[in-house]
Amino acid sequence: MEFFRLFTAVLPPSPTLAAIEKIRDELRERIDPGSIRWTARGNMHVTLQFLGDTAKDRVQEVIAAMTGGVSRAAKQPEIDLTVGGVGAFPSAQRPRVVWIGVQDVSGGLAHVQRAIGRRLRESGFQLDNKPFRPHITLGYVRRRATQGAIRAIAEVVRGSHSGTEDDPAGHAAGRVPTKFTASDLLLVRSTLSPSGAIYSVVHSVPLSSASDKISSGESARE
């Protein structure tokens, strides 16, 4: 039986990705080389639901859950999101993942995430029950990361919530907000390779009538 490693996500538009990429590159200059595996621009996204290895013959069930979930949340206004503020999981002192936050002020993205999750669970899918914290991963901290790198990450996280916007270090810390409107909900397949994960879009569901639908199979990598 063939399995696909799947997740549902929202992709920021190119101008937002360019701004995030600049923040990532400025962070890279502040942290010891080799301490973090940085996320490529084409792999930056906001995950809503991670399904993991899923039997190919169940993909249509996932698509039905996506369509039904979006339909249930269809009466909400456009989903406007703001990117800004660097953080780390599980904490700034013991970082494994470095991310930039996504503020869902209206709660529209969380509404869609819950609606899809409910449909997926009704279909028998096992999902993570952790609270939804929308973010975009900037990089993964390597086990061999230096103590200097760990300290630098902690400083970046602290700095992202203080200071002035015209401070270059503040920009690198993600304090300069970038706004975008979520246009499509994507079902993405992740294929692991020696050079890193390669993402491809399996299906998309417009989040508003103005959305331009992305065709099945379109690559999510730029």
Secondary structure, DSSP 8 states (H G I E B T S, - for coil): --EEEEEEEE---HHHHHHHHHHHHHHHHHS-TTSEEE--GGG--EEEEEEEEEEGGGHHHHHHHHHHHHHHTTTS--EEEEEEEEEEEE-SSSEEEEEEEEE-TTSHHHHHHHHHHHHHHHTT-----S----EEEEEEE-TT--HHHHHHHHHHHHHTTSS-TT-HHHHHTT-S-EEEEE-EEEEEEEE--TT--EEEEEEEEESSTT-----TT-B---
